[in-house]
Amino acid sequence: MNSHDTQILEPERCAPDAPAPARLEVNRRDFFKTLGYGVMVLYLVPSALARGGGARGGGGRGGGGAASADISAWIHIGEDGSVTVFTGKAEVGQNIRTSLTQAVAEELCVPVSSVKMLMADTDLVPYDMGTFGSQTTPQMAPQLHRAAAAARGVLLDMAAEYFKVDKSALTVADGTIFKSAANRNLAVTFGQLTKGQKFTKTVDNATRITPASDWKIAGTSVPKVDGRDFVTGKHKYSSDMKLPGMLFGKVLRGTAWGAKMVSVDTQAAEAMEGVKVVHDGSFVGAVAPDSLLAEYAVNAITAKWSDPPEGPTDKTIFEYLKNNATAGGGGGGAARRGGGGAPAARAGAPAPAAGAADQTLKQTYTVAYIAHTPLEPRAALADWKPDKLTVWTGTQRPFGVRTELAQALGIPEERVRVIVPDTGSGYGGKHTGEAAVEAARMSRAVGKPVKLVWTREEEFTWAFFRPAAVIDVTSGVRNDGTLTSWDFVNYNSGSPGINSPYRIANKTEVSRVTRTPLAQTSYRCLAATGNNFAREVHMDELARLLKMDPLEFRLKNLADARLRAVFEAAAKAFGWGAAKPAGGRGFGIAGGTEKGGFVATCAEVLADKASGTVKVVRALTAFDCGAIVNPNHLKNQIEGAMVMGLGGALFEEIEFQKSMITNPHLADYRVPRFADIPKIEIVLLDNKGLASAGAGEAPIIGIAPAVGNAIFDATGIRLRSMPMIPAGLKA
């Protein structure tokens, strides 16, 4: 099965050849004047969407962020019939520009090409907590469905007055309202209705939207919006931004995490022609007409640093985490963490009743620190003006970064504007605005725009990591395969995914906070990847202990119908239970649920015990996220998650000692390569009667345990640490 086998459909009512509207100039102060007259639909934001660590106040549309509900503009319909949609969500490669466009086009009955998404500009869009936790599809998509449905209602009212008929007689298609379905000669376009008028309407959550069973645009494989620009390189990312007269900045970095600057000598750098040294407390950097000269200047600066604090190495980290854990439950222990975490499991529950078991099993599983490794390292372009600071940067939380900038520079938030161009991936690692603050400091110091792009080494060394973890599992089981007890303790990485979906009468599931030696933060699916790895490998171990088929054992203890369905769908499509080819091949299966997604993954590996090589030759995932918005793009998300999950499963690992990263280059840090990619198959379960869940995270949780279980099936070697084979099976 190929991820691009799905036929691409463009519904008849949405003209596929309609011309796209002109690209909006989002950096103009008089933006709203450029929109001209038209219909502006206002939407009452649920308080849950406005709650959280965001801005309090601010100018333009981007004001707000308080816990109480705010009224903000979401959709504008212009004189030319073009539809402009405003959202605080950021495009970081998950293709929400297309899926959110489908939501609006569905309700307004307009061609996809006539909808323009204006995203993540704090002066122009409604406040948004951020793009994380797979929340865009379950939260923002319904929001835009309702706003667009309300806009359609306004337009129908206007058309009813225009034609002097009851609006129930009207028909809407392709951005046009017809007086009757039988006579299409009597029609008025959206642009003709809105010309010369301003109209405001407030809508709420009671606005009726089109059910998924009746979708004509949503639910189909609409091609990627502006897809040609991405392929040709025309599309601009944060690191591509330019301003006239801009300079380039580089920052002086310390020797290790926790090292403090003792002294600094900038004379050599200051003597370089065209170089300006910026020295603000412990912040030291250089600005120059080009990035190479800025780098030379920083290298010419001499600084002395204190010794970094003593701490564990990558070889002793797991013992350290257990020895430095707190007694209570909690999620993560992150030095800095973005949004999207789940509440911690309850600590102090009754001890599992192991006495009811015929057999017990106790094992420890470990998860290494790994890097987010985004395709685009952190980047920012800052333009300081006396009355306004504007920063273009790649982040998942534009309003959060606006707050960081205001605090760092000591200015009101209404004087800060953050614009997020498309960002070359984030994976939870770009919640914060380090590069934005650095560029802004430099721009203020030199009075000109300054662009700053981190190197790959800086990204590896000074960004954040997926938390390492130690996970202890103690279980009890009867000989008939019934689980009787479950004790699950996660040290450091957190609680997401900690709750077992299996039916167990007696269980405790606890997340313990630990002092972490490295800065850690959210990573795709948070702690659920490690927690699911430990649980699903342990389930496989129990099945082998009982000499039961691993799928049969899971299904016996599984009550959740949706998780059962994906297990059964994956097993059927994979051919689970069929005889394996000879020659060191093995099959593995694993599954789970997270953030509204239900996933089951089967893997086939070829392992050679003599040479130590392991090759994942085939991987199949069945996935259920409710009503599917875009089948082809969903498959792409699942494939990407599976490939990314392979890296953490097999070989990705941050190496460090004395808080110094010792493998800060892609030459030393192994990510999946083309040769590592197996044949990938996807099975989608389209539950149109259920709300759509996000799919950017949940599909990653199945691949690691499925591969680990397949390795055991092929070799009899049980691997309980991620990565499983950083130096090969023999190691």
matplotlib code that plots the C-alpha trace (Angstrom):
import matplotlib.pyplot as plt

x = [0.0, 1.4, 0.6, -0.3, -2.7, -5.7, -7.5, -7.4, -10.9, -12.0, -15.7, -17.8, -19.2, -15.7, -14.2, -10.7, -9.5, -10.6, -7.8, -6.1, -6.3, -3.3, -0.9, -1.5, 1.2, 1.1, 3.7, 1.7, 0.5, -2.7, -3.4, -7.1, -7.4, -6.0, -8.8, -11.4, -15.0, -16.6, -18.2, -16.3, -17.4, -16.7, -16.4, -16.8, -13.6, -14.2, -12.4, -10.4, -8.7, -7.8, -6.5, -2.8, 0.5, 0.0, 0.0, -2.2, -3.1, -1.4, -2.4, -4.4, -6.2, -3.6, -4.6, -6.0, -5.0, -6.8, -8.6, -12.0, -13.5, -12.5, -14.3, -11.9, -12.2, -11.7, -12.9, -13.1, -14.9, -13.6, -15.1, -13.4, -15.0, -11.7, -11.8, -9.2, -9.0, -7.1, -5.6, -2.8, -1.8, 1.7, 2.5, 5.5, 5.2, 2.0, 0.1, -2.6, -2.8, -4.5, -6.7, -8.0, -8.6, -10.7, -12.8, -13.6, -14.2, -16.5, -18.8, -18.7, -19.1, -16.2, -13.2, -10.2, -8.2, -10.2, -9.3, -6.2, -4.9, -3.2, -1.4, 0.6, 1.0, 0.4, -0.8, -3.4, -4.7, -6.7, -4.7, -3.7, -1.9, 0.3, 0.6, 1.2, -0.5, -2.2, -4.8, -5.2, -7.6, -9.8, -9.9, -9.2, -10.9, -14.3, -13.8, -13.3, -16.1, -18.5, -17.2, -17.5, -21.0, -22.0, -20.6, -22.6, -25.7, -25.0, -24.5, -27.8, -29.6, -28.1, -29.0, -32.5, -32.9, -31.2, -33.6, -36.6, -37.2, -37.1, -33.5, -34.6, -35.1, -31.5, -28.6, -24.9, -22.0, -18.6, -18.8, -22.1, -25.7, -28.4, -32.0, -33.1, -31.5, -33.4, -32.4, -28.7, -29.0, -30.2, -27.1, -25.0, -21.5, -20.2, -18.2, -21.2, -23.1, -20.3, -19.2, -19.4, -20.7, -19.3, -21.2, -20.4, -21.9, -21.1, -21.5, -21.2, -20.7, -24.3, -23.7, -24.5, -21.8, -21.8, -21.5, -18.5, -20.9, -21.9, -18.5, -17.7, -14.3, -13.2, -12.6, -11.0, -7.4, -7.2, -3.7, -1.3, -2.0, 0.8, 2.4, 4.3, 6.1, 7.4, 8.7, 10.5, 11.9, 9.9, 8.2, 10.0, 10.8, 12.0, 15.6, 14.8, 13.5, 15.3, 15.0, 16.8, 20.0, 19.9, 23.0, 23.9, 24.4, 26.3, 26.3, 29.2, 28.3, 29.6, 31.7, 28.9, 25.5, 25.7, 29.1, 29.2, 31.2, 34.1, 35.7, 35.6, 37.9, 36.2, 39.0, 40.0, 36.5, 35.8, 38.9, 37.4, 36.0, 32.2, 31.8, 29.7, 30.1, 27.0, 27.7, 24.8, 25.6, 26.4, 25.1, 27.9, 27.7, 28.8, 26.9, 28.4, 27.3, 27.5, 27.2, 30.8, 32.3, 30.0, 31.3, 34.9, 34.3, 32.7, 35.6, 38.0, 36.4, 38.3, 36.2, 36.9, 34.2, 33.6, 33.8, 30.4, 28.7, 29.6, 26.9, 26.2, 27.2, 25.1, 26.6, 25.4, 22.2, 19.7, 21.1, 21.2, 17.6, 16.4, 18.6, 17.4, 13.7, 11.2, 8.7, 5.5, 3.9, 4.3, 5.0, 8.4, 10.9, 11.6, 14.0, 11.7, 8.6, 6.1, 2.4, 0.6, 1.3, -1.2, -1.9, 0.2, -1.2, -2.3, 0.3, -0.4, -3.0, -3.4, -0.5, -1.2, -2.6, 0.2, -1.1, -3.8, -1.3, 0.1, 3.2, 4.8, 7.3, 9.5, 11.6, 13.2, 13.1, 15.2, 14.9, 17.9, 17.9, 17.4, 17.5, 14.5, 16.8, 14.5, 15.3, 15.5, 17.6, 16.3, 16.2, 15.0, 15.0, 14.4, 13.7, 13.9, 12.1, 11.5, 7.8, 7.7, 9.8, 8.9, 10.4, 10.1, 10.9, 10.1, 8.1, 5.1, 4.0, 4.0, 2.2, 4.4, 7.5, 6.0, 5.8, 9.4, 10.6, 8.7, 10.1, 13.7, 13.7, 11.6, 8.9, 5.1, 3.8, 1.8, 5.1, 6.1, 4.9, 5.9, 5.3, 5.9, 6.7, 6.4, 8.8, 11.0, 9.6, 9.5, 8.4, 7.7, 11.2, 10.3, 8.0, 10.5, 12.1, 15.9, 16.9, 14.2, 15.4, 19.1, 18.3, 16.1, 18.9, 21.3, 18.9, 18.2, 22.0, 22.8, 19.6, 19.2, 17.5, 19.5, 19.2, 20.4, 20.4, 21.7, 24.1, 23.4, 25.9, 24.2, 20.9, 22.3, 24.0, 21.9, 18.3, 16.3, 16.1, 13.5, 13.7, 15.5, 13.6, 13.8, 10.5, 10.0, 7.2, 6.0, 3.0, 1.1, -0.8, -2.9, -2.0, -5.1, -3.7, -5.7, -3.7, -4.2, -1.8, 0.3, 2.8, 4.3, 6.7, 8.2, 11.2, 11.7, 10.0, 6.4, 2.9, 1.5, 0.6, 1.2, -2.3, -2.7, -5.5, -5.7, -8.2, -6.3, -8.1, -5.2, -2.8, -0.7, 0.8, 3.1, 5.3, 8.2, 10.0, 13.7, 16.5, 17.6, 21.3, 20.2, 17.6, 14.6, 11.2, 8.3, 9.0, 6.6, 4.0, 5.8, 6.5, 3.9, 6.6, 8.7, 5.7, 4.2, 7.5, 7.8, 4.2, 4.1, 7.4, 6.3, 3.1, 5.1, 7.3, 4.2, 2.7, 6.0, 6.1, 2.6, 3.4, 0.5, 0.3, 1.1, -2.0, -4.3, -2.9, -3.6, -7.1, -7.9, -7.2, -8.5, -11.9, -11.5, -13.4, -11.4, -8.0, -9.2, -10.3, -6.9, -5.1, -7.4, -7.1, -3.3, -3.0, -5.3, -3.5, 0.0, -0.8, -0.2, 0.0, 1.3, 4.4, 7.5, 10.2, 13.3, 16.5, 16.4, 13.2, 10.7, 7.3, 6.3, 3.1, 2.3, -0.3, -1.8, -3.9, -2.9, -4.5, -7.6, -5.7, -5.7, -2.8, -1.5, 1.8, 3.2, 6.9, 9.0, 12.7, 15.7, 18.3, 21.7, 23.1, 26.5, 27.1, 24.8, 22.9, 19.2, 17.1, 13.4, 12.1, 8.4, 6.2, 2.4, 0.3, -3.5, -4.8, -8.1, -8.4, -12.2, -13.4, -10.5, -10.0, -7.5, -6.6, -3.4, -2.0, -3.0, -1.0, 2.0, 1.7, 1.7, 4.6, 6.6, 5.9, 6.9, 10.2, 11.0, 10.1, 12.6, 15.4, 14.7, 13.9, 17.2, 20.0, 19.3, 21.0, 22.6, 26.0, 27.3, 29.7, 30.0, 27.0, 28.9, 27.3, 29.9, 28.0, 26.6, 26.8, 24.8, 28.0, 28.0, 24.3, 22.4, 19.0, 17.1, 18.6, 17.0, 18.7, 16.9, 13.4, 11.3, 8.4, 5.6, 1.9, -0.9, -4.5, -6.9, -10.1, -12.5, -14.9, -17.1, -19.4, -16.6, -14.9, -11.6, -8.5, -5.0, -2.6, 0.8, 1.8, 0.0, 1.3, 4.8, 4.1, 3.8, 6.9, 9.6, 7.9, 6.8, 10.4, 11.7, 9.3, 10.1, 13.8, 13.1, 10.9, 13.8, 16.7, 15.5, 17.3, 15.1, 16.1, 14.6, 16.5, 15.9, 17.8, 17.9, 20.9, 23.0, 26.1, 24.4, 22.8, 26.1, 26.9]
y = [0.0, 3.4, 6.5, 8.2, 5.6, 7.5, 9.2, 13.0, 14.4, 18.0, 18.2, 19.6, 22.5, 23.8, 24.9, 23.4, 26.0, 29.1, 31.6, 31.9, 35.3, 37.5, 36.8, 39.0, 41.5, 40.5, 43.0, 46.1, 48.3, 49.1, 45.5, 45.8, 48.6, 46.2, 43.8, 46.4, 46.1, 42.8, 40.5, 40.0, 37.1, 37.2, 34.1, 33.7, 31.8, 29.1, 29.9, 26.7, 27.9, 31.3, 29.9, 29.3, 30.9, 33.5, 37.2, 39.5, 42.3, 43.3, 45.2, 44.5, 41.2, 39.5, 41.1, 38.9, 35.7, 36.1, 33.2, 34.7, 34.3, 36.9, 37.9, 37.8, 38.0, 34.7, 35.1, 38.0, 37.7, 40.3, 42.2, 39.8, 36.8, 35.7, 34.4, 35.3, 33.1, 34.1, 31.6, 31.6, 28.1, 27.7, 25.5, 23.4, 20.7, 19.0, 20.6, 22.2, 25.1, 22.6, 20.8, 24.1, 25.5, 22.4, 23.1, 26.7, 25.7, 22.9, 25.2, 28.2, 26.1, 27.8, 26.4, 25.6, 27.9, 31.0, 30.5, 32.1, 31.2, 33.9, 32.2, 32.9, 36.7, 38.2, 41.5, 40.0, 36.7, 35.8, 34.7, 31.1, 29.1, 27.3, 24.5, 21.4, 18.3, 17.4, 20.0, 21.9, 19.3, 18.7, 22.4, 24.8, 22.9, 22.8, 26.4, 27.4, 25.1, 27.1, 30.5, 29.6, 28.1, 31.4, 33.3, 31.2, 32.1, 35.8, 35.6, 33.6, 36.3, 39.0, 37.0, 36.4, 40.2, 40.7, 38.3, 39.0, 35.3, 33.1, 31.9, 28.2, 28.5, 29.5, 27.2, 27.8, 26.5, 27.7, 31.0, 31.8, 31.9, 30.9, 32.0, 28.4, 25.1, 24.8, 28.1, 28.9, 32.0, 34.1, 34.2, 36.5, 36.0, 36.4, 39.4, 41.1, 40.7, 42.1, 44.9, 48.3, 46.9, 46.0, 43.5, 42.0, 39.0, 37.1, 33.4, 30.8, 27.1, 26.3, 27.1, 24.0, 22.6, 20.0, 16.4, 14.4, 12.0, 14.8, 16.3, 17.1, 18.9, 17.9, 14.2, 14.2, 14.2, 17.8, 18.6, 20.5, 24.3, 26.0, 22.6, 23.6, 26.4, 23.9, 21.6, 24.4, 26.1, 29.3, 28.9, 30.9, 29.6, 31.5, 31.1, 32.5, 35.9, 39.0, 42.8, 45.6, 46.6, 43.7, 42.4, 39.0, 38.0, 35.2, 34.5, 33.6, 30.2, 28.8, 25.6, 23.5, 23.7, 25.5, 27.1, 30.8, 33.6, 34.7, 37.2, 38.3, 40.2, 41.5, 43.8, 41.6, 41.3, 45.1, 45.8, 44.0, 46.3, 46.3, 44.3, 45.5, 43.6, 43.4, 42.9, 42.9, 41.3, 37.6, 38.0, 38.5, 38.4, 39.9, 41.6, 42.0, 42.5, 38.7, 35.6, 34.4, 37.6, 37.5, 34.0, 35.0, 37.9, 35.6, 33.2, 36.1, 36.8, 35.4, 34.3, 32.4, 30.1, 28.4, 24.7, 23.1, 21.3, 17.7, 15.3, 12.0, 10.9, 9.1, 5.9, 6.6, 8.6, 5.9, 5.2, 9.0, 9.5, 6.9, 8.1, 11.7, 11.1, 12.8, 10.8, 12.2, 11.8, 14.3, 14.7, 15.2, 17.2, 19.2, 22.1, 24.0, 22.4, 23.5, 22.8, 19.6, 17.4, 15.1, 15.1, 12.8, 9.4, 9.1, 8.1, 6.2, 3.8, 0.4, -2.0, -4.5, -7.8, -10.0, -12.9, -13.5, -14.2, -17.5, -15.8, -12.5, -10.5, -7.5, -5.6, -2.3, -0.3, 2.8, 5.6, 7.8, 11.5, 12.2, 15.5, 16.9, 17.3, 19.6, 20.0, 23.8, 24.9, 27.9, 31.1, 34.6, 38.0, 41.0, 44.5, 47.0, 50.3, 52.8, 52.1, 48.5, 45.3, 42.9, 39.4, 36.7, 33.3, 29.7, 28.7, 26.7, 29.4, 32.9, 34.5, 32.8, 34.1, 37.6, 37.4, 36.2, 39.1, 41.7, 40.4, 40.1, 43.6, 45.3, 46.6, 46.2, 43.3, 45.6, 46.9, 43.4, 41.6, 38.0, 36.6, 32.9, 31.9, 28.2, 26.4, 23.5, 21.2, 21.6, 18.3, 20.0, 21.5, 25.0, 26.2, 28.9, 31.8, 31.7, 32.8, 35.5, 37.1, 36.9, 38.6, 41.2, 42.1, 42.6, 44.6, 47.0, 47.4, 48.2, 49.9, 47.7, 44.5, 41.5, 37.9, 35.0, 31.3, 28.7, 26.1, 22.4, 22.2, 25.0, 23.2, 20.0, 21.6, 24.5, 23.4, 20.9, 17.1, 14.5, 13.4, 10.3, 7.8, 4.8, 2.8, -0.1, -2.5, -5.3, -7.4, -10.4, -12.8, -16.0, -19.0, -18.4, -15.0, -12.7, -9.8, -9.5, -6.7, -3.9, -1.5, 1.0, 3.8, 6.3, 8.3, 11.7, 11.6, 12.2, 10.9, 11.1, 7.5, 6.1, 4.8, 1.2, 0.6, -3.0, -4.3, -4.8, -5.1, -3.9, -1.3, 1.7, 4.1, 6.8, 9.4, 10.7, 14.0, 13.8, 16.4, 16.4, 17.2, 18.3, 20.8, 18.8, 19.6, 18.2, 15.8, 14.3, 12.5, 13.5, 10.6, 8.4, 6.9, 5.6, 4.6, 2.7, 1.1, -0.3, -1.4, -3.1, -4.8, -6.0, -7.3, -9.3, -10.7, -11.8, -13.5, -15.3, -16.3, -17.9, -19.3, -17.4, -15.5, -11.9, -10.6, -13.1, -12.1, -8.4, -9.0, -11.1, -8.2, -5.4, -3.8, -0.7, -1.4, 1.1, -0.2, -3.7, -2.7, -1.3, -4.3, -6.6, -4.5, -4.3, -8.1, -8.9, -6.6, -7.7, -11.4, -12.0, -15.6, -16.7, -18.7, -16.5, -16.9, -18.8, -17.0, -14.9, -13.1, -12.1, -10.5, -8.1, -6.2, -3.3, -0.7, 2.0, 5.1, 8.8, 12.1, 10.6, 8.4, 4.6, 2.8, -0.7, -1.4, -4.7, -5.0, -7.6, -7.6, -9.5, -10.0, -11.7, -12.7, -13.4, -10.0, -8.1, -6.4, -5.7, -4.6, -3.6, -4.8, -4.1, -2.0, -1.7, 0.7, 0.7, 4.1, 5.5, 9.2, 9.5, 11.3, 11.6, 15.1, 14.4, 10.7, 11.3, 13.8, 11.6, 8.8, 11.1, 12.1, 8.4, 7.5, 10.4, 9.4, 5.8, 6.8, 9.3, 6.6, 4.2, 6.6, 6.7, 3.0, 1.8, 4.3, 7.9, 8.9, 12.0, 11.4, 13.7, 14.1, 17.0, 18.6, 18.7, 17.2, 15.0, 14.1, 17.5, 16.8, 14.7, 12.9, 11.5, 11.5, 8.9, 9.7, 7.3, 7.2, 6.0, 2.6, 2.2, 2.7, -0.4, -1.0, 1.0, 0.2, 2.2, 1.1, 3.9, 3.4, 6.2, 6.7, 9.5, 9.4, 10.5, 13.9, 14.2, 13.9, 15.1, 12.7, 14.3, 12.4, 9.1, 7.1, 7.3, 5.1, 1.7, 1.3, 0.9, -1.8, -3.6, -3.7, -4.7, -7.6, -8.6, -8.7, -11.0, -13.2, -13.5, -13.9, -14.7, -11.5, -9.2, -5.5, -3.2, 0.1, 2.7, 2.9, -0.8, -1.3, 1.9, -0.1, -3.3, -6.3, -7.8, -4.7]
z = [0.0, -1.0, 0.9, -2.4, -3.7, -2.5, -5.4, -5.2, -5.5, -5.9, -5.4, -8.3, -6.3, -5.6, -8.9, -9.1, -11.6, -9.7, -9.5, -6.2, -4.4, -4.3, -1.5, 1.5, 2.7, 6.3, 7.5, 6.6, 9.5, 7.6, 6.9, 7.6, 5.0, 2.4, 3.0, 1.9, 2.7, 3.3, 5.8, 9.0, 11.2, 14.9, 16.9, 20.7, 21.7, 24.3, 27.5, 27.4, 24.2, 25.7, 28.9, 29.6, 29.7, 27.0, 26.6, 28.7, 26.3, 23.1, 20.1, 17.0, 16.7, 18.7, 22.0, 24.7, 26.2, 29.5, 31.0, 30.2, 26.7, 24.1, 21.0, 18.0, 14.2, 12.4, 8.8, 6.3, 3.0, 0.5, -2.4, -4.9, -3.1, -1.6, 2.0, 4.5, 7.6, 10.7, 13.1, 15.7, 14.8, 13.2, 10.2, 11.2, 8.6, 9.7, 6.8, 8.9, 6.3, 4.0, 6.6, 8.1, 4.6, 3.9, 7.0, 5.9, 2.3, 3.4, 5.3, 2.9, -0.2, -1.9, -3.9, -1.8, -4.0, -2.9, 0.8, 2.2, 5.7, 7.6, 10.4, 13.6, 13.4, 16.9, 15.5, 13.2, 14.5, 17.6, 20.7, 20.7, 23.3, 20.7, 18.3, 20.3, 21.7, 18.4, 19.3, 16.0, 14.5, 17.5, 18.6, 15.8, 12.9, 14.6, 15.6, 11.9, 10.8, 13.1, 12.0, 8.3, 8.9, 10.5, 7.6, 5.2, 7.3, 7.1, 3.3, 2.9, 4.8, 2.6, -0.6, 0.6, 0.9, -2.5, -4.3, -2.0, -1.3, 1.7, 2.2, 2.3, -1.4, -2.0, -3.1, -2.4, -4.5, -5.6, -3.7, -5.4, -4.1, -6.6, -6.4, -6.9, -7.6, -10.8, -12.3, -12.1, -14.2, -11.3, -9.0, -6.9, -5.8, -2.3, -3.5, -5.0, -1.8, 0.4, -1.9, -0.2, 3.1, 6.5, 8.5, 11.9, 13.5, 16.7, 16.7, 19.5, 19.9, 19.1, 15.4, 13.4, 11.2, 8.5, 9.9, 8.6, 6.9, 4.6, 3.9, 0.3, 0.7, 4.2, 4.2, 0.8, -0.3, -1.3, -2.6, -0.4, -0.5, -2.4, -2.9, -6.0, -4.0, -1.5, -4.2, -6.2, -3.2, -3.7, -0.3, 2.4, 5.9, 8.9, 7.9, 4.4, 5.7, 4.5, 5.1, 3.4, 5.2, 7.6, 9.4, 10.7, 14.3, 16.1, 19.8, 22.1, 23.7, 26.9, 27.2, 28.7, 30.3, 33.7, 33.0, 34.0, 32.3, 34.5, 32.1, 28.5, 26.1, 23.0, 21.7, 18.8, 17.5, 17.9, 15.8, 12.8, 10.1, 10.0, 13.2, 16.2, 19.5, 21.6, 25.3, 27.7, 31.0, 30.3, 26.7, 24.2, 20.5, 17.2, 14.4, 10.9, 7.3, 6.6, 8.7, 8.0, 9.3, 12.4, 13.1, 12.7, 15.1, 17.8, 17.4, 18.1, 21.4, 24.4, 27.4, 30.6, 32.0, 35.3, 35.5, 34.7, 37.5, 38.1, 37.0, 35.3, 31.9, 29.3, 30.8, 34.3, 33.7, 34.6, 38.0, 38.6, 37.6, 40.1, 42.9, 42.4, 42.2, 44.5, 46.4, 44.9, 41.5, 38.8, 35.1, 33.7, 35.7, 32.6, 32.8, 30.5, 29.0, 26.5, 26.5, 25.8, 28.8, 30.4, 34.1, 36.2, 37.2, 40.8, 43.3, 46.5, 45.1, 46.8, 46.1, 43.3, 44.4, 43.2, 45.3, 42.8, 40.1, 39.0, 37.7, 38.2, 36.1, 37.1, 34.5, 34.0, 30.8, 29.9, 27.4, 26.4, 25.9, 22.2, 20.1, 18.2, 15.2, 13.2, 9.6, 10.2, 13.2, 15.2, 13.3, 13.8, 12.0, 14.4, 13.4, 16.4, 16.0, 18.8, 18.8, 17.7, 17.7, 14.9, 14.9, 12.3, 13.9, 13.8, 16.9, 18.0, 20.5, 18.8, 21.7, 24.2, 22.4, 22.3, 26.1, 26.3, 24.1, 26.1, 29.4, 28.1, 26.6, 29.3, 26.9, 26.9, 24.9, 22.6, 21.3, 20.2, 17.1, 16.4, 12.9, 12.3, 8.7, 8.0, 10.2, 9.2, 12.0, 15.7, 17.3, 20.6, 20.8, 19.5, 22.2, 23.3, 21.6, 22.3, 18.8, 18.7, 22.0, 20.8, 17.5, 19.2, 21.6, 18.7, 16.6, 19.5, 20.1, 16.5, 15.4, 12.3, 11.4, 12.5, 11.3, 13.4, 12.4, 14.8, 13.4, 13.6, 16.5, 18.4, 17.9, 19.2, 22.2, 23.3, 22.5, 24.5, 24.5, 24.9, 28.5, 29.5, 31.6, 33.8, 33.9, 36.4, 35.6, 38.0, 36.9, 37.8, 35.5, 35.7, 33.6, 31.4, 30.4, 32.7, 34.0, 37.8, 38.9, 37.4, 39.0, 36.6, 37.7, 35.4, 36.5, 34.9, 31.5, 32.6, 32.7, 29.1, 28.0, 31.5, 31.9, 30.6, 28.2, 29.3, 31.9, 35.2, 38.5, 40.6, 39.3, 40.2, 37.6, 38.9, 37.3, 39.5, 39.0, 38.9, 38.8, 35.2, 34.2, 30.7, 29.5, 28.4, 26.9, 25.0, 22.2, 19.7, 21.8, 25.0, 27.4, 25.7, 23.4, 26.3, 28.5, 25.6, 24.8, 28.3, 28.5, 25.1, 25.5, 28.9, 27.5, 24.9, 27.7, 29.6, 26.5, 25.9, 29.6, 29.2, 25.8, 24.3, 21.0, 21.8, 19.9, 21.6, 25.0, 24.3, 23.0, 26.0, 28.3, 26.1, 26.7, 24.5, 21.2, 19.1, 20.3, 19.6, 16.1, 15.1, 16.5, 14.5, 11.4, 11.6, 12.2, 9.3, 6.8, 8.0, 7.9, 11.6, 12.5, 9.1, 9.0, 8.9, 6.3, 7.5, 8.2, 11.3, 10.6, 13.3, 13.7, 16.4, 17.3, 19.6, 20.1, 22.2, 22.4, 23.0, 22.4, 20.8, 18.4, 18.4, 16.8, 16.3, 14.5, 13.2, 12.2, 10.5, 11.1, 9.7, 12.4, 12.1, 15.5, 14.1, 12.5, 14.9, 12.1, 12.3, 9.4, 9.7, 6.4, 6.8, 9.1, 9.0, 11.1, 11.5, 12.8, 14.0, 14.7, 14.2, 11.1, 8.6, 7.2, 4.4, 3.8, 1.9, 4.3, 7.2, 5.7, 5.3, 9.0, 10.0, 7.8, 9.1, 12.7, 12.0, 10.4, 13.2, 15.8, 14.2, 15.0, 18.7, 18.7, 17.1, 17.4, 18.4, 21.6, 23.1, 24.5, 27.2, 30.1, 32.6, 30.9, 27.6, 24.5, 22.9, 19.7, 18.5, 14.7, 12.3, 11.5, 15.1, 15.8, 13.8, 12.4, 10.1, 6.6, 3.4, 3.8, 7.2, 5.9, 5.6, 3.4, 5.1, 4.9, 6.4, 7.2, 8.0, 10.0, 9.1, 12.0, 10.6, 13.6, 15.9, 16.2, 14.4, 16.6, 15.8, 14.1, 14.5, 17.6, 18.4, 15.4, 16.8, 19.8, 18.2, 16.1, 18.8, 20.8, 17.7, 16.4, 19.8, 20.0, 16.4, 17.3, 20.2, 17.9, 15.4, 17.9, 21.4, 22.6, 24.7, 24.3, 27.0, 26.3, 23.7, 21.5, 21.2, 18.8, 18.7, 18.0, 16.6, 18.1, 19.4, 21.4]

ax = plt.figure().add_subplot(projection="3d")
ax.plot(x, y, z, "-o")
ax.set_aspect("equal")
plt.show()
